[in-house]
Each structure stands twice: as C-alpha cells, then as structure tokens.
Amino acid sequence: TQGTLVVQAVDGPAAAAGVQPGDIILGVNGKRVKSSAELQEAAKAAGKTVALLIQRDDAQIFVPLRLN
C-alpha cells in the first residue's frame, strides 16, 4: 500500500461513519495524506464534511465523515 496512516483505534464521528481499526487512510477530499499532521490540516481546511479515501483489505473506498 502507499499509505502510512493505519487506524489503530476509532471512536466518535469516524466510528459512526464506518472507519475501522486496520483501515489505512490514504487521502482527504482528494488530497493524499502521509502523516497525522497532514490529515489534521486537510480536515481543518475541509470544513464540516470530508471524504476519507481508505484502503481496507484489497479495496479502496471513500467514507463520508461529518466533523463536529
């Protein structure tokens, strides 16, 4: 995989959206992220709703996530 952000624990809005431990976060709203700092920056810039590109097993999926 090309991602480096592996979800270890999940709660709150991410859990409600279906993000699972072991998912690999590849991008936010079409922008690739490789660190937790890049993820936080992209989420702040996105506003109230983001689309996470996640790799789960052999599939890449988009998960819509509503931020508080």
C-alpha positions in Angstrom: 0.0 0.0 0.0 1.0 3.6 -0.4 -0.4 4.9 2.8 1.3 5.2 6.2 -1.7 6.2 8.4 -3.1 3.0 9.9 -6.1 3.3 12.1 -5.4 1.6 15.4 -8.4 2.8 17.5 -11.5 4.6 16.3 -14.4 6.4 18.1 -16.7 9.4 17.7 -17.7 10.6 14.2 -15.1 8.3 12.5 -16.6 5.2 14.2 -20.1 6.3 13.3 -19.0 6.7 9.6 -17.7 3.2 9.5 -13.9 3.7 9.8 -12.4 0.5 11.3 -9.2 -0.4 13.1 -6.7 -1.6 10.4 -8.0 0.8 7.8 -5.3 2.8 6.0 -6.1 6.5 5.4 -4.8 7.5 2.0 -6.4 10.9 1.5 -8.9 13.6 2.5 -11.1 15.2 -0.2 -8.9 14.0 -3.0 -5.6 15.2 -1.3 -3.1 12.5 -0.4 -2.0 12.5 3.3 1.0 10.7 4.7 1.1 11.9 8.3 -1.3 12.7 11.1 -0.3 16.4 10.8 -1.3 16.4 7.1 -4.6 14.6 8.0 -5.5 17.2 10.6 -4.5 20.1 8.3 -6.7 18.7 5.4 -9.6 18.1 7.8 -9.5 21.6 9.2 -9.4 23.1 5.6 -12.3 20.9 4.5 -15.0 22.3 6.8 -17.8 20.2 8.3 -17.7 17.2 5.9 -14.8 15.3 4.5 -14.4 12.3 2.2 -11.7 10.0 3.5 -10.1 7.7 1.0 -9.4 4.5 2.9 -7.8 1.2 1.9 -9.5 -1.8 3.5 -8.0 -5.1 2.6 -7.7 -5.1 -1.2 -10.3 -2.3 -1.8 -10.1 1.5 -1.8 -13.3 3.2 -0.6 -14.5 6.7 0.2 -16.0 7.2 3.6 -18.0 10.4 4.1 -17.3 11.9 7.6 -19.2 14.7 9.3 -16.9 16.6 11.7 -18.1 18.3 14.9 
